[in-house]
Amino acid sequence: MDLFSAIDTEPVRKHMEELAAELDRLNHEYYMNDRSMVSDEEFDHMMRELQDLERQYPELASPLSPTKRVGGEVNKSFRQVQHRFPMLSLGNTYSIEEIEGFEARTRKLLDGEQFTYTCELKYDGVAIGLTYRHGQLVQAVTRGNGSIGDDITTNAKTISTIPLRLHGDYPDDFEVRGEVVYPFEAFDAMNRQREADGNEPFANPRNAASGSLKLQDSAECAKRKLLFCMYFMMAPDGIELKPTHLGRLDWARQMGFKVQPYIQECKGINEIKAFIDHWDKARWELPFGIDGIVIKVNQTALWDKMGLTAKSPRWAIAYKFKAERVSTPLESISYQVGRTGLITPVANLAPVWLGGTMVKRATLVNADFIAKMSICKGDSLFIEKGGEIIPKVVGVDMEKRVVGAMPIKYITHCPECGTELVRMDGEAGHYCPNSDGCHPQIIGRLEHFVSRKAMAIDTLGPERLELLYSAGLVRNIADIYNLKREQLIGLGTEVAASIQDKGADNMLAAINGSKQVPFERVVYALGIRYVGEVGAKKLARYFKNIDALMVAPEEELAQVEDVGEVTAHAVCEWFAKADHKVIIARLRAAGLQMEVRMLSGDNKLAGMTIVVSGVFEHFSRDEIKADIEKHGGKVSGSISSKTSYLLAGEKMGPEKQKKAERLGVKVISEKEYLAMVQ
């Protein structure tokens, strides 16, 4: 019998409140004070107990429960809301002289006033505002255009350093501003996972943080391990706050916010410059990215006196660090071969410390880049990181060039298989044409084929594919569907652990499950050069099945929307190869989807061409496009005089609205669309 099965739920409610309070306390100690009070196992046990009780007694679950930290709610659209207080941007400068000018203007403007400055770190993340009423989080909004932002409350609740309930003394109604940042360790771990899944890694933590806040599934956002760092507090008229910026931040810390410990009160320009100089060097020791220093007048009563410009306050300014640049010797150049045969030259550098990490390699892009930079043997190269994680070559250190240095000669043959490289007219890259006999290309195509956006065989990571290739079991994508259980069990190396019974079963189950992947993703999975996700979908829907696609003339292929002549030539060339025809026949025999599945529907939209723009309440963008096609309509990406309707969701582009009005195209809402098809 359940301990809490009695009719009286008061003991349950009390126990749930106690569990929630204890989990909140442990979260606060861990994320705010860096203290782990219990083991991970104990914490997880309490969290699971609370989750189980909330499922059993949903009427007793609190919207601010710590279980919200793990996410799970799906938000198909992000409602736009008006900021109560505009989110102004700060004036930026890269010049110490301009900081001196700001300080001189401030002293002149505040002549006779007693004041100090605060200097604090400028986070390299995404600005958001949080509204609290009666000590509880009620809304989280992105900066947007400064006046209107997106409501991201559901995702914000998954960020551990955003308090859901406040502690101690707090205003009854106020807002805090802060930055959502992606700590380097968590960012690197996510990128490693993305690469293992066959996805492109994010370029930098800032972009990744921004994308994470707009994920539709809050559980996915929770996995990103973002941090919120608070830096500002404001309240409506009638709500009294502390008289200094520092006092407000200290107050916020007591309420439960994570406030940076690196802020400093400064009396004048010399102390400001000392703070900037220190953090220009020490920033690389931080666990998250900063791109400058923010200087503010500390006494908040003086802010109104100083006023605002059209875009930013006069009482604050941001100094932005220049991108760090170092010079280091070029030791050699290696050439990497991608899955399409594209050759990428990589500079192997004398190890140098840059941006908090040791840099040993940087891409040289292609032959044109090397020629444009006039790189010679024995040169030293200038490397920058700036706001990006990936180091890049930005020039040659001519002062270190030796007399008689010889220009780099680009390779003429593939470094892996020795085949002579080709370079097509109008293209910057060199290619190895030996696509079916060059090891990196074969492995690359296999990785692409099993990736999440293609066949989604998640049990076949890079190590296992290499293992299967080395064992002679897989030489092309069709071989995957011939694998047998007895072939897999016991396979392994020092790098890839040996496959056991369960692993073999899981692998074969995932392979079998991929046979239900729709035809357009099968086309994408083939790895035809220039055919991306969008192109594959357009080709699949135009030709309907693999047989029609295989024999399509180049001229007809080029007429397909988003395809073009270059891609059309590549498609024809791919299907012309006898080996590829055999692969298609084997994939068909294995049971892969080789034609578009016709959705059951009607012809209510027959003859209509509809352009879709914005975010919708009941559909994702792909879902509403599929629904239009199900009802016999055609989806177009651009508005013309032949467009029947512009289907407009929230945040529709203003240019599409203007063009529709100019051409007399009727604009319909999601509600009107549903009335048409239901």
N, C-alpha and C positions, 0 to 999 in steps of 0.2 A: 504493500500500500504506500502511495506517495505521502511523504512527510507533510505536504501542504495540500492534501486532497479535501480537507474539511471545507465546509461552506464558507466559514469566516476567513476572508483573505487578508485580514489585517496583519497577521504574523508574516504572511508572504511579502506584503508591501514593505513592512519594516525591514525584513531580511534583505530584500532587493535594494532598499535605500542604503543599508549598511554596507552591502557589497559594493554598490556604486561609489559610495563615499571613500571606501578603502582603496578601490581601484584608481579613483581620482587622485588620492593622496600619493599613491605609489607612482603614478604617472608624473605628478608634479615633481617629486623627489628625483626621478630618473632624468626627465627632460629639462628641468629648470636648474636643479642643483647637482646634476651628474652623480647622484647617489642611488645605487641599486639596493633596495631594502629587503627584497626577497629574491629567490631564484626565479629564472624564467619559467620553470615548470610550475611553481606555486602561483605565479601571476596568471599563466595561461589557464590553470585549473579554476581560479576564481572567475576569470573572464568567461569560460565555458559554462560555469554554473549560472552566471547571470544571463547569458544568452539563452540557456535552456529554460530558465524561469520566465523570461520575456516571451519566448515562444508559447509556453504553457499558459501564461497570463498576460496576453497582449494589452489588455485594458490597464494594466499596472505599469507598463513600460513607459519610461520617460523619454521625450524627444532629445534630451541632453544626456542620455545614458552613455557611459564610456564605451559601450558596445558599438556606438556610432563611429568610433575611431577606425573600425575595420571595414566600414563602408558596406556596400551591397545594394544601395538604391541606384536605379538607373534613371538618368535625366536626358531625355531626347532633345530638349531645347533649353537654352539658357536665357531666361527672361531678362530683358533690359530694364534697368531701373535708374531713376534720377538720383544723383548724389545730393544729399542734404547740404553738404559743404563741398564746393568745387575742389577737385583734386588737381591743384596747380602744379606745374613742373617748375623746377628750380633753374635759375640761370646757370649755365655751365661755362667753365673755362679750363684751359690747359696751361694757363700762364700764371706764374707767381706774381708777375707785375699787376695782373688784373685783380688778384686777391688783395694786393696792397692798395689798389684803387678802391675796391669795395670797402676795405677797412677805413680808408681816409674819408670816403663819402659818408660812412656810418657815423664816424666821430663828428663830422661837420653837421650832419642832420640832427644828431642827438646832443648838440652842444649844451653843456651844462648838466646833462643827465649822467647818473652813475649807472654803468652797465658793464657786463662781461659778455664773452662769447662762449658757445659750446662748439667743440670739434668732435665729430663722430664719423664712423665708417659709413661709406656709401655702398650699400649692398648691391651686388650685381644679380638682381632677381626680378620679381614681378610685384609691383605695388598693388595692394588691396586695402579696402577699408572694412572694418568690423564694427557693427552697431550692437551695443549692449543696453538692455533695459532691465531694471530691477535685478542686475547682477547676472543676467543670462544672455548668451549670444542669440541674436534674433536674425542677423543678416550679414553676409559677406559679399562684397561687390568688387569687381576688378576696376582698375582705373578707367579703362575705355578711352573716351576722348576727353576725359576730365570732368565732363558734365553728366554723361550717361555711361554706365558700365554694365557688366553681366553679373547676374545673381549666381554666385557659385557656393552658396551656403552648404549644400550637401557635401561637396568635395572638401570645403574648408574644415568641416567637422572631423575629417579623417586625419588632419594635421595635428600631431601630438602637442605642439607648442602653442596652439590656439586654445585658450581655456574656454570650456563650454559654460562653466559657472565660475564666478569670481569669489575671491576670499576677502575677508575683513571688510574695511570701509571702502565704499566706491560710490561714484555719482549714480543717480537714479536713471539717467539717460545720457549717454555719451558715445563717442566714436573714437576708435584708435586707427591709426594708419601704420602700415608696416610693409615689409618686403618678404615675399615667399622665395626662399632660396633652396637650391639643390646641393647638399653637401657633397664634396668631391668623392668621398668613399662610396656613398650610395649611388651617385651618378655613374661612376666607373663600373660598379657592379651591374647596374641596369644596362649599360652599353654592352658589357660582355654577354649578358643574356640575350640582348637584341641580336647581336652578331651570331650567337649560337642558334637563334631561331630563324636566321636567314634574313633579318631586317637590317636596314641601314642604321648605324649608330647616330645618336644625336650629336650635333656639332659642338654644343656647349651647354652647361648647366642652365643658363638663363632660358634658352629656347625650350629645353626639356621641362623646366618648371612651368613655363607658360602653357605648353601643351598638356601637361598633367592636370592643371586646374580646369581644363575644358574637356576632360575625358567624360564620356557619358556614364560609364560605370564607376561609381564612387569606390568600389572595392579595388579597382585597378589603380585609382589615385592613391588609395591607402598604401599600396605596395611600393610606391615611389619614395616614401620616407622623406618627405619635404619638411622644411623648417620654416616657421614664421617668426620673424624678428621685428618687434614693435619699435617705432621710432617717433611717434607723434600722438597727441591726444587733443580732442576738441569736444565742445558740448554746445547745445543750443543756449540762447539767452535765458538767464535765470538760473543756470546750473553753474555753480562756482567751482573753479579748478585752482590748482596751485599757481602762485604768481611767477614761477620760473619754469623754463623748459626742463631743467635738470630735476626740479622738484616733482614735476609731473611724471617723468620717467621713473623716478624712484618710487612714487606712489603706485604706478602701474606694475612695477616689479612686486610690490607687496600684494597686489590684487591677484597675481598669478601669471603675469605676462613674462615672456623671455625678452629681456632688455639687454642690449650689448654692454659688457663691462668695460669697453674700451673708450667710452666717452670721457671727455676732459674739458674742464672749465678753463678758459684762457683769457688773459687780461689785455692782450694786444697782439700786434702783428708778429713779433718775434716768437711768442709762444705758439701762435698759429702755424708759422713756418716750421718750427721744430716738430710739431705734431705731424705735419704733412711729410717732412723728411723721414721721420721714424717709420711711418706706415708705408711709405713708398718702397722701403726695403723689407719691412716685417710682414707685409700682406701675404707673402707666399707661405708663411707659417700657419695661416688660418685654415680651418677645415672647410671653408666656403669662400666663394669669390667676392671680392670688392673691386670697384673700379674707380674709387676716389674718396674724397673727404668732404663732408658737408659742414659748413660753418654757419651758425645761427646766432642771432642776438638772444641771450639767455632770458632776459626779463620780458615776459610775454605782454605786459602792459604797454610796452614800447612798440609792439608790432603794428597796432592801429595807427600810431603816430607816423611810422615810417611808410605805411601803405603798400600798394601793389603797383606793378607795371601791368601792361595788358596781359602778360602771360605768367608772371612769376612775382613772388614777394620780394620787397626791397631789403627785408631783414634776414635773408639767407642767400647763400650761394654755394655751388658745388664745384670743387676743384677735381678734375678728372686726371688720373695718372696717364702718362704717355705709355704707349705700348713698349714693353721692355724689348730691347734689341741687343743681341750679342754677336760677336764675330768668332767663328770657329773653323778650323781647317777641314776641307773636304778630303776625306781619306780615300773614298772610292765611290763608284756608282753601281748599284745592282738594279736588275731589271725584272719586274714582277709580271707574270702572265695571268690575266683575268679569265673568267669563264667564257667570255666572248672572243678571247684571243688578244684583247687590247694589252699593249705593253705599257707599263708605267715605270719610268725611271725613278729611283729612290736614292737620295744622297745619304751615304754613310759618313757620319761626322765624328770628329774628335769629341767625346762626351763633354757637354757643357751644361751648367746649371742655368735654367731659364724658367721663370714663372713657377717656381716651387717644385719643378721636376728636373730630372737629368734627361737631356735631349741627346739622342744618338742618331736619329734618322729624320728625314723630312722629304716630302715628295718634290720631284722636279717636273711634274705634270706631263710633259711631252717634249719632243725634239724642238719644237718652236720655242718653248719656254727656255730651254737651255741656250738656244741660239740668241734669243732676245736678251737674256742676261749676260751673254758673252762669257759663259763659264769656261775656264781653262783648267787643265790638270794642275793640281797643287794649289789651287785658289783657296782663300778663306771666304766663307759665305756669311752674310748677315742673316740671322734668324730672328723672327718675331713670334710672339704668342698673342699679345694683346688680350682681347676678350675671348679669343678662341682657345679651345683645348688643344687643337692640333697645331704643332709648330709649322711655320711656313718660311720658305726662302724668299727674301725681299730684295736681295742685291749681292754684289760682289765687293769685298773689301779690297779696293784697288791699291791701297797703301801697302798691302801685304803680298801683292802679286810679284812673283819672281820674273826676272828678265828672261824673255824667250819662251814664256809659258805657252803651251800648245792648246788650241781649242779642243774641247771634248768632241770626239767623233761618235755619233749615235750608232748603236749596233745595227747590223744588217740581217742577222739571223736570230732565230728564237733561242734564248738562253737555256731552254728546257729540252727541246727536241731537235734543234739545229735547222729547222725549216727557214727558208728565206722569208723575211718579213715583207708585207705589202702595205702600201699607203694609198687609199682611194682618193680620188680628186675631191677637193673641198673638205677633207677631213684632216684634223690635226694629229690624230693618233696613228701609230703603226700597229699592224695586226699580224699574228701568226695564223696562216690559213689552214694549218694542220689540225682542224677542230676535233677530229675523231681519233687522233693519235698523240695528242699533247697532254701529258698527265695533269697539269694544273687546270686545263680547260675541261677535262673530263670530270675531275673532282668538283670544280666550280659549277658545272651544269647539274651534277647530281645534287649538290647543296641547294641550288636554285629550285630544282624540281620538287624537293621535299619541304621547302620553306613554307611558312605559315600562309602566305598570300597565294601560294601555288597549290600543291597537293596536301599540304599540312600534315606530313608524316613526322610528328614530333619525336618519335623514338629513334629517328635516324639523324643523329647529329654529325658534325664533321669528323669526329674521331671514329665513329662506327662506319661511316662511309669509306673512310680511308682503310679501315680494317677489312671491309668487304671487298674493296678494290684490290688490296694486297693479296688477299686470299684467292683472287681470281673468280669470285662469285658475282661481282657486279662490274661490268665494263661500260654499260650505258643504262639509260633510264628504264628501258624495258626489262632489263635483268632483275630489277627490284621485285617484279611480280612473279618471278620464278623461284624465289628463295624458299627453301624448305626448312622445317624445324630442325631436322637432324644435321643440316649444314651449319646452323647457327650456334648450337649449344657447344660450349667449350672454346669458341673463338675468342682470342684476346692477345694483348701484347702488354709491354710495360706501360705504354701510354693509355691504351684502352682496356679497361677491365674485361675479363672473360665473360661471355654471355652465358647466363644460367637459364634454367627452364622457364622461369617467370619472365625474364627479359626477352627470351625468344618468343614467347606467347604474346607479350605486349607489342613487340615489334611487328609480328605478323598480323595482329589485330588492327594496328594502325594502318598498315599497308592495305589490308582488306577494306577498311573504312574509307580510305581515300578514293575508292572506286565510285563513291557517291558524289565526289566533287563535281560541280557543274562544268559544262563544256567550255565556257569562257576562261575558267581558271586552268583547264587542261591546256588550252592554247597558250596561255601565259607561261605555264610550267615547261613547255617545250624548249624555252630559252632561245627563241629566234631573235637574232640581233635587231635592236630598235623596237621590238614589240613589247611594250610595257603593259601594265594592268588595263589602262584605258583602251589602248589599241587592240589588245586581245579581246576585250569585251565587244568593241565595235565590229571586229572581224567575225566573231562568233555569231553575233546577232544579225549581221548582214548576210552571211553565207549559210547560216542555220546548221550545217553539219561539216564534218571533216572532209568528206568526199568532194563537196563543192569548193571548199577552201583550197584543197590540194591542186585542183585543176584550174583554178581561177587565173585568167590572164593578168599580166602585170598592169595593163591599162585599167582594168576593172578594179583591181586591188587599190590602185592609187586614188580612185574616186571615193573610196570609203572615208567617212568623216574621221579626222584625226590620224589618218594613215600616211598618205603622201607617197611621192615617187621613191625616195630612198628606202623607206620601210617596205614598200611594195616589191622592190627589186630583191631585198633580203628575204622576204617570204617566198618568192618564186624560186630563188636560189636554194633555199633550205629544202623545199619539197621536191626539187628536181633531183636531189641526191638519192641514189638507189638505197643506200643504207638507212636513210631516214624514212623511206617508204616502208621498209621492213619493220622499223621501230614502231611506226604508226599501226601496222597490221598486228604486231604483237600486243601493243597497248589495247587495241580494240578487242583482241581475243581474250585479254585478261579481264575485260569487263569495264574499262573506263568509259566515261560518258563522251560520246563522239558526236552528239547533236544537242541542240538547244532543247531543253525541256519546255514544252508548251504549257504555259500556265492556264488553268481552267478559268475562263472569264467570258466576256461578251464583247460586242462591238459598239458599245455606247460612245466611244471616242474615235470611231473609225473615220479616217480622213482628216483628223485634227493633228496639228503639230503644236506641242506645248513646251514652253521654256520654263524650267524650274529654278527658283532663286530664293535663298533665305533658309531659315530653320523652321521646322514644323513640329507641331505638338504631338501628332499621332503617328508620324512616320520619320524614319531617318531619310536622308536624301536618296540613298539607293533604293529604299523601300518604296518611296512615292514614285520614282521613275519606273520601277518594275510594275507598280500598280497601274500606271498610265498605259504601259505596253500590254498589260493583261486585259485591259478594256479596249484594246485595238488602236490606241493612240501612238503617236511617234514623239519621242523626246528629242529636243534640239538644244544645243548649247548656246545658241546666239539668236537674237531677235531679228526678224526680217519682216517684209510685207506679207510673207506667206505664213507667219506665225498665227495660230488660232487664239491662243491665250498665253498670258504670262501668269504662272501660278506663283503667288508671292507669299512667302513666310516671313517671320520676324527677321530683322537685320538684312533685308533685301538690299542689294546694291543700288544706290541712287541713280547711277548711269543707266541701268536697265529700265528703271521706272521712267526716266526721261525719254529713252528711246521708244519705249512702248507707247507713251503718250504722243510722241512725234509721228509714229507710224500708224496710230489709231488702233493699236492692239489692246484688246480688253484685258484688264488685270483682275484676276479672281483670287479669292482667299482660299485657305484650306477648307473652311466650312462650305464655301460654294462648290469647291471641287467634289467634296464628299456627297453633296446633294445631287451633283450631276451623275455620279456613278452608282449611287446606292438606290 
